[in-house]
Amino acid sequence: MAPGTDTDVQELVAAECLALADLLSGLPPEAWDAPSLCAGWRVREVVAHLTMPARYTTARFIAELARARGSFHRMADRSARRDGALPADELIGVLRGTRLPAWKPPGGGHEGALVHVVVHGLDVTTPLGLERRVPQDRLRIVLAGLSTPRSLRYFGADLRGVELRADDIGWSLGSGTPLAGDAQDLALLLSGRRLPPGRLRGQPGHRFTGLPA
């Protein structure tokens, strides 16, 4: 069941940040240079991007966006590549702090912040083969956020003729040929990620499978 208040969701964001911080603190140094599910980004770039809202003031964000000529994607990529050189302990410390759970993306609220933390956490844990299970209450909120028409347009996952089924939480979306998987893998699919082989069950799975180069 979804939390009833904005405060409830913010507490889930904080819990997810702490869980990810604990996981990252146990990684060997070489794992930070392993590829993530975000094409062209290693683990360190993903964590740098994930923590950017807590590390940048509004003024700095605007300045970085201006340098990127108004392109958020260009700004995010440039910032992640630069900030990925920060010490791992510094980035982990941001996850343990209070600023990221307090952040709300424009138009997304704390639900959008939870999507941000959960999906980027999975961008790291999935290719590293770390079988962390995101709690179901968080995944239900994330899937609801990723299933809106606005989000589906933004990420561009091609769901034509496909019914997604998350067997572990009894959730479904769409109509057509069934494609089943764990809820957290379907959250990645809805975010436009391609998954490692064997994580999806159903004929359309090949459309969403294959790690980025």
Buried (B, 14 or more C-beta within 10 A) or exposed (E): EEBEEEEEBBBBBBBBBEBBBEBBEEBEEEBBEBBBBBEEBBBBBBBBBBBBBBBBEEEEBEEBBEEBEEEEEBBBBBBBBEBBEBEBEEBBEBBBBEEBBBBBEEEBBBBBBBBBBBBBBBBBBBBBEBEBEBEBBBBBBBBBBBBEEEBBEEBEBEBEEBBBBBEBBEBBBBEEEBBBBBBBBBBBBBBBBBBBEEBBEBEBBEBBBEBEE
